[in-house]
């Protein structure tokens, strides 16, 4: 096996494959509360001009109408993924009322918990998803369902996977699809083993106030991450799913769906999910036969120190771990390690923000040394070296972790003042931007930015290329030059609806 990994390393140093190795795709999903400037939940309706929620894959409301779901399309590279999230946030913030803000932390502010839970339980205007909403609320409770977070969707280059299979794995797997599934599951296992390190580095939910009975009285705050702990976004103990093998994982998930334990795959809250394009969330085995397309990493707190809730460096560090797994075998004691992984993550999550044990520092330092070797051997681009440097500094000094920095901002047991200051600053910055989509203003004309913005608001798909943008509804596609100028007599929205009359059917009627 060692010889095979040496051969894979040699192959990945070939210019063509080397470029594909560092061409991973990322999509980001972020959930943030709309709050008022006093920290109470916003009771304004979801913006009328964004009501294409049955079809809009970019902007939506979540478990409650005050919680905004942002979802970016898959793009190559962390920088482009974060850029797309910046675009979506600018659009949403500029649709807010002047006393509304986007709350930058995973745990809602204290005034919301104290006063608004009953309102939020019923604040829901998506009748097509009402049954799902009621089911989750009744089973898991409102507090768990309204935690903010970021999900990172990760996909390897398809041609890279094909090349690895045909060169090195045809004797082990009956088909490329079978290899793809097992490869992605291996990456999921590696992440599961090191979930505790990501909680240490990027955990950011240290406090909350007036929590309901689902949180124990003896939970001493602040901790590193409530959300990443057993008290956060997780299935109940008897319904947690194994990562011991792909076959066991899929079999257990399918059993839970078949016997009604889970209403669908969406109810699986493990730290990483296997995902496929146009996946049937009721038939995992059927979806697996078509092949896993990407992984969904689910346990990231909102990072209040980063403009969108997640930084390029966080994504790049995750990518390094996963790429290194391509050329590294799983540990011999995998099952034992997996059995301890959840316990270790919970231990780290419930530590004080600036605490660190010897085993944590030693294990993290050893992994970072391995990743440093990988970076040097494969001459990784500069952004990966920077991500590794940031991680190394945080391992050496816990006060530099996100939760370590937040601990210094706690006043009267909460982060209300800190969170509102950040929310106010970002609101002001966004409403004062000089371009329709500031994040892409260097590459696209203001008219094209208006066009993209209107498309996002109306639920029309968009794809950015260096020299053009393509809009699409189903099979209907239209492309425009990056610096094109338009005469929007009646505005960009009217232009979109005239060009794509199909999009008119997306818009909800508002009483």
C-alpha positions in Angstrom: 0.0 0.0 0.0 2.9 2.4 0.8 4.2 1.8 -2.7 0.8 2.7 -4.2 0.7 6.0 -2.2 4.2 6.8 -3.4 3.0 6.3 -7.0 0.0 8.5 -6.4 2.2 11.2 -5.0 4.4 11.0 -8.1 1.3 11.2 -10.4 -0.1 14.2 -8.5 3.1 16.1 -9.1 2.5 15.9 -12.9 1.6 19.4 -14.0 -1.9 18.4 -15.3 -2.9 16.5 -12.2 -1.2 18.9 -9.9 -3.4 21.7 -11.2 -6.6 19.6 -10.8 -5.6 18.7 -7.3 -5.8 22.4 -6.3 -9.0 23.0 -8.3 -11.5 21.8 -5.7 -15.1 23.2 -5.8 -16.7 24.9 -2.8 -20.2 26.0 -2.1 -21.2 27.8 1.1 -24.4 27.8 3.1 -24.8 30.3 5.9 -27.7 30.8 8.3 -28.1 34.2 10.1 -30.8 35.8 12.1 -32.5 39.1 11.2 -32.5 41.0 14.5 -33.5 44.5 15.5 -31.0 47.0 16.7 -31.9 46.1 20.4 -31.1 42.4 19.8 -34.8 41.3 19.6 -35.9 39.0 16.8 -37.1 40.9 13.7 -40.8 40.7 13.3 -40.8 42.2 9.8 -41.9 39.8 7.1 -39.4 38.2 4.8 -38.7 40.8 2.1 -41.5 40.8 -0.5 -39.1 41.4 -3.4 -37.2 38.2 -2.5 -40.1 35.9 -2.3 -39.2 33.3 -4.8 -38.3 30.9 -2.0 -39.7 27.6 -3.5 -37.2 28.1 -6.4 -34.5 30.4 -5.2 -31.3 28.5 -4.4 -29.4 31.5 -3.2 -31.5 33.5 -0.8 -34.2 32.0 1.4 -35.6 31.9 4.9 -34.8 29.1 7.2 -36.6 27.4 10.1 -38.2 30.7 10.9 -38.8 33.7 8.7 -36.3 35.8 10.6 -33.5 33.4 9.8 -31.9 34.0 6.4 -30.4 31.1 4.5 -27.6 32.1 2.1 -26.3 29.5 -0.4 -23.6 30.0 -3.0 -23.2 28.0 -6.2 -20.2 25.6 -6.4 -17.1 27.4 -7.6 -13.4 26.6 -7.8 -11.4 28.0 -4.9 -12.2 29.4 -1.4 -11.8 33.0 -2.5 -14.5 32.8 -5.2 -16.8 30.9 -2.8 -16.5 33.7 -0.1 -16.9 36.3 -2.8 -20.2 34.8 -3.8 -21.3 34.9 -0.2 -20.4 38.6 0.1 -22.6 39.3 -2.9 -25.6 37.5 -1.3 -25.1 39.3 2.0 -24.9 42.7 0.3 -28.2 42.0 -1.5 -30.0 40.9 1.7 -28.6 43.7 3.9 -29.8 46.3 1.4 -33.3 44.8 1.6 -33.4 45.1 5.4 -35.4 47.8 7.2 -33.2 50.5 8.7 -33.6 49.0 12.2 -32.8 45.5 11.1 -29.4 43.8 11.2 -27.9 40.4 10.4 -26.7 38.8 13.7 -23.1 37.6 13.3 -23.0 34.8 15.8 -24.4 31.3 15.9 -26.2 31.6 19.2 -29.0 34.2 19.1 -28.6 37.3 21.3 -30.0 37.1 24.9 -33.0 39.4 24.2 -34.2 37.1 21.5 -34.0 34.0 23.8 -35.7 35.9 26.6 -38.6 37.3 24.6 -39.1 35.9 21.2 -39.0 32.1 21.2 -42.7 31.7 21.2 -43.1 34.1 18.3 -40.3 32.4 16.3 -41.9 29.0 16.9 -44.9 30.2 14.7 -43.1 32.7 12.5 -43.2 30.7 9.3 -44.7 31.5 5.9 -43.7 28.5 3.7 -46.8 26.3 3.6 -45.1 23.9 1.2 -42.6 23.0 3.9 -44.9 23.4 7.0 -45.0 19.7 7.8 -41.2 19.4 7.9 -40.9 22.6 10.0 -43.4 21.3 12.6 -41.8 17.9 12.8 -38.3 19.3 13.4 -39.5 21.9 15.9 -41.5 19.3 17.9 -38.7 16.7 18.0 -35.6 18.9 18.5 -37.0 22.1 20.0 -36.9 25.7 18.7 -33.5 26.6 20.3 -31.6 23.9 18.3 -33.4 24.7 15.1 -32.5 28.4 15.2 -28.7 28.1 15.7 -26.8 29.9 13.0 -23.9 28.2 11.2 -22.0 27.7 8.0 -21.9 24.5 5.9 -19.0 24.0 3.5 -19.7 21.9 0.4 -16.6 20.4 -1.0 -16.0 18.5 -4.3 -12.8 17.2 -5.9 -12.2 17.8 -9.6 -14.1 15.1 -11.5 -11.2 14.4 -13.9 -8.8 14.0 -11.0 -11.1 11.3 -9.5 -11.3 9.5 -12.9 -7.5 9.6 -13.3 -6.9 8.2 -9.8 -9.4 5.4 -10.4 -8.1 4.3 -13.8 -4.4 4.5 -12.8 -4.5 3.1 -9.3 -7.8 1.6 -8.1 -9.4 -0.4 -10.9 -8.3 -3.6 -9.1 -10.0 -2.6 -5.9 -13.3 -1.1 -7.0 -15.7 -2.4 -9.6 -16.5 1.0 -11.1 -15.5 4.6 -11.0 -18.7 5.4 -9.1 -17.9 2.8 -6.5 -14.4 4.3 -6.1 -15.8 7.8 -6.0 -18.1 6.9 -3.2 -15.4 5.2 -1.1 -13.0 8.0 -1.7 -15.4 10.7 -0.5 -16.3 8.5 2.5 -12.6 8.2 3.3 -12.3 12.0 3.3 -15.4 12.1 5.6 -13.7 9.7 8.0 -10.5 11.8 8.1 -12.5 14.9 8.9 -14.5 13.0 11.6 -11.2 12.0 13.2 -10.1 15.7 13.4 -13.4 17.4 14.0 -12.1 18.4 17.4 -9.3 20.4 15.9 -11.8 22.4 13.7 -13.9 23.0 16.8 -10.7 24.2 18.7 -9.6 26.5 15.8 -13.0 27.8 14.6 -15.5 27.2 17.5 -17.3 30.5 18.1 -20.4 30.0 20.3 -19.1 30.4 23.9 -22.1 31.8 25.7 -25.9 32.1 25.7 -28.4 33.2 28.2 -31.7 31.9 29.5 -31.4 28.6 27.7 -34.3 26.2 27.9 -34.2 22.9 29.8 -32.4 21.1 26.9 -29.2 22.7 28.2 -27.9 21.4 31.6 -27.8 23.8 34.6 -24.2 22.8 35.3 -22.9 23.9 31.9 -20.3 26.4 33.0 -20.0 29.2 30.5 -18.1 30.4 28.6 -17.1 27.3 26.6 -15.5 27.0 23.2 -18.6 26.0 21.1 -22.1 25.2 22.4 -23.2 24.5 18.8 -20.4 22.0 18.1 -21.0 20.1 21.4 -23.5 17.4 22.2 -25.9 20.2 23.2 -25.8 21.8 19.8 -26.7 20.7 16.3 -26.8 17.0 16.7 -29.1 14.0 16.5 -30.3 12.4 19.8 -27.9 9.9 21.2 -29.7 6.7 20.1 -30.0 8.1 16.5 -26.4 9.0 15.8 -25.0 7.3 12.7 -21.7 5.4 12.5 -18.7 6.4 10.2 -17.0 3.0 10.6 -17.5 2.1 7.0 -19.4 3.3 3.9 -21.6 0.2 4.0 -22.5 0.6 7.7 -23.1 4.3 7.4 -25.4 4.0 4.4 -27.2 1.0 5.8 -27.9 2.7 9.1 -29.1 5.9 7.5 -31.4 4.0 5.1 -32.8 1.9 8.0 -33.5 5.1 10.0 -35.4 6.5 7.0 -37.3 3.3 6.2 -38.5 2.8 9.8 -39.5 6.4 10.3 -36.7 7.3 12.8 -35.7 10.0 10.2 -38.3 11.6 8.0 -35.6 12.0 5.3 -31.8 12.3 4.9 -32.2 16.0 5.9 -32.7 14.9 9.5 -29.2 13.4 9.7 -27.2 16.0 11.5 -23.8 14.4 11.5 -20.7 16.5 11.0 -20.3 15.5 7.4 -22.8 14.2 4.9 -22.4 12.5 1.5 -24.2 14.5 -1.1 -25.2 14.1 -4.7 -26.6 16.5 -7.3 -30.4 16.2 -7.5 -30.2 13.8 -4.6 -33.3 11.9 -3.6 -33.3 12.5 0.2 -35.6 9.5 0.8 -33.5 7.0 -1.1 -29.8 7.1 -0.1 -28.9 3.7 -1.6 -30.4 4.8 -4.9 -28.6 8.1 -4.8 -25.3 6.3 -4.0 -25.7 4.2 -7.1 -25.5 7.4 -9.1 -22.4 8.4 -7.1 -21.4 10.9 -4.4 -20.7 14.3 -6.0 -19.5 16.3 -2.9 -19.3 16.3 0.9 -21.2 18.7 3.2 -19.3 19.7 6.3 -21.9 20.9 8.8 -20.3 21.8 12.1 -18.8 25.3 11.6 -20.0 28.2 13.9 -20.5 31.5 12.3 -17.2 33.3 12.5 -18.0 36.9 13.7 -14.4 38.0 12.9 -14.9 37.3 9.2 -17.2 39.5 7.1 -19.4 36.7 5.8 -19.2 34.3 8.7 -16.3 32.2 7.3 -12.8 33.0 6.1 -10.8 31.9 3.1 -8.2 30.6 5.6 -10.7 28.2 7.3 -11.7 26.7 4.0 -8.1 26.4 2.8 -7.1 24.6 6.0 -10.0 22.2 5.5 -8.9 21.6 1.9 -5.3 20.9 3.0 -6.5 18.2 5.4 -8.7 16.5 2.6 -6.0 16.7 -0.1 -3.4 15.3 2.2 -5.8 12.3 2.8 -5.5 11.5 -1.0 -1.9 10.5 -0.4 -2.1 9.1 3.2 -3.6 5.8 4.3 -6.2 5.7 7.1 -4.8 4.7 10.5 -4.6 1.0 11.3 -6.7 1.5 14.5 -9.4 3.4 12.6 -12.4 1.9 14.4 -10.9 2.7 17.8 -10.0 6.2 16.7 -13.5 6.8 15.3 -15.1 5.6 18.5 -13.2 8.2 20.5 -13.6 11.0 17.9 -17.0 12.2 19.1 -15.9 12.2 22.7 -12.8 14.2 21.9 -14.8 16.8 19.9 -17.3 17.2 22.8 -14.4 17.6 25.3 -12.9 20.3 23.2 -16.2 22.0 22.5 -17.0 22.3 26.2 -13.6 23.5 27.4 -13.0 27.1 28.4 -12.1 29.2 25.3 -8.5 29.6 26.3 -7.9 26.1 27.6 -5.8 23.5 25.9 -4.6 20.0 27.0 -1.3 18.5 26.2 -2.8 15.8 24.0 -4.5 18.5 21.9 -1.4 20.5 21.3 0.7 17.5 20.6 -1.7 15.9 18.2 -2.6 19.2 16.4 1.1 20.0 16.1 1.9 16.6 14.6 -0.9 17.0 12.0 0.2 20.5 11.1 3.7 19.2 10.6 2.3 16.6 8.2 0.4 19.2 6.3 3.5 21.4 6.2 5.3 18.5 4.5 2.4 18.1 2.1 2.5 21.9 1.3 6.3 21.7 0.6 6.2 18.5 -1.4 3.4 19.7 -3.7 4.5 23.3 -3.8 1.0 24.4 -2.7 -0.1 27.9 -3.6 0.6 30.8 -1.1 -2.9 30.9 0.3 -2.6 27.3 1.7 0.7 28.2 3.4 -1.0 31.2 5.1 -3.9 29.1 6.3 -1.4 26.7 7.8 0.5 29.5 9.5 -2.8 30.8 11.1 -3.7 27.4 12.3 -0.2 26.8 13.8 -0.3 30.1 15.7 -3.7 29.3 17.1 -2.5 25.8 18.2 0.5 27.5 20.0 -1.7 30.2 21.6 -5.4 29.4 22.4 -6.1 33.0 23.0 -5.8 33.5 19.2 -8.6 31.1 18.4 -11.9 32.6 17.5 -13.5 31.6 20.9 -10.3 32.8 22.7 -10.8 36.2 21.1 -14.5 36.2 21.8 -13.9 35.5 25.5 -12.4 38.9 25.9 -15.6 40.5 24.4 -18.1 39.0 26.9 -19.9 41.6 29.0 -22.5 40.6 31.7 -22.3 37.0 30.5 -23.2 37.7 26.9 -22.0 39.0 23.5 -24.9 41.4 22.9 -22.8 44.6 22.7 -20.1 43.0 20.6 -22.5 41.3 18.2 -24.6 44.5 17.7 -21.5 46.6 17.0 -20.3 44.2 14.3 -23.8 43.9 12.9 -24.2 47.7 12.8 -20.7 48.2 11.2 -21.5 45.7 8.5 -24.9 47.1 7.8 -23.4 50.6 7.4 -20.7 49.3 5.1 -23.1 47.4 2.9 -25.7 50.1 2.4 -22.9 52.6 1.5 -21.3 50.4 -1.2 -20.9 52.3 -4.5 -21.6 49.4 -6.7 -24.6 47.0 -7.1 -22.4 44.0 -6.1 -19.2 45.4 -4.6 -17.4 42.1 -4.4 -17.3 41.7 -8.2 -17.1 45.4 -9.2 -13.6 45.1 -10.5 -14.5 42.4 -13.0 -18.0 43.3 -14.2 -19.7 46.5 -15.2 -22.3 48.1 -13.0 -25.0 47.1 -15.5 -24.0 43.5 -15.4 -23.8 43.6 -11.6 -27.4 44.9 -11.6 -28.4 42.1 -13.9 -26.8 39.5 -11.7 -28.4 41.1 -8.6 -31.9 41.0 -10.1 -31.4 37.4 -11.2 -30.5 36.4 -7.7 -33.5 38.2 -6.2 -35.8 36.5 -8.7 -34.4 33.0 -8.3 -32.7 32.8 -11.7 -29.5 30.9 -11.8 -26.2 32.6 -12.7 -22.7 31.5 -13.5 -19.7 33.9 -13.5 -16.8 33.4 -16.0 -13.9 35.8 -16.4 -15.3 37.3 -19.6 -19.0 36.8 -19.2 -22.0 35.9 -17.1 -24.6 33.3 -18.0 -28.2 33.3 -16.6 -30.4 30.3 -16.8 -33.9 29.0 -16.1 -34.0 25.3 -16.9 -32.7 24.8 -20.4 -33.1 28.5 -21.3 -29.7 30.2 -21.1 -28.5 33.7 -22.0 -24.9 35.0 -21.8 -23.7 38.6 -21.5 -20.2 40.1 -21.7 -18.6 41.0 -18.4 -18.4 44.7 -19.3 -21.7 44.9 -21.3 -23.9 48.0 -21.0 -27.7 47.9 -20.9 -30.5 50.3 -21.2 -32.7 49.3 -18.2 -35.7 51.5 -19.0 -37.8 49.8 -16.4 -35.1 48.3 -14.3 -33.0 45.1 -14.3 -35.8 43.1 -12.7 -38.1 43.9 -15.6 -35.4 43.1 -18.1 -34.9 39.6 -16.4 -38.6 38.9 -16.4 -39.0 39.9 -20.1 -36.0 37.7 -21.0 -37.0 34.8 -18.7 -40.8 34.9 -18.5 -40.6 31.5 -16.8 -39.2 33.3 -13.7 -42.6 35.0 -13.2 -43.9 31.7 -11.9 -41.3 31.6 -9.1 -42.6 34.7 -7.3 -44.9 34.1 -4.3 -48.1 35.9 -3.9 -48.1 37.9 -0.7 -51.3 38.7 1.1 
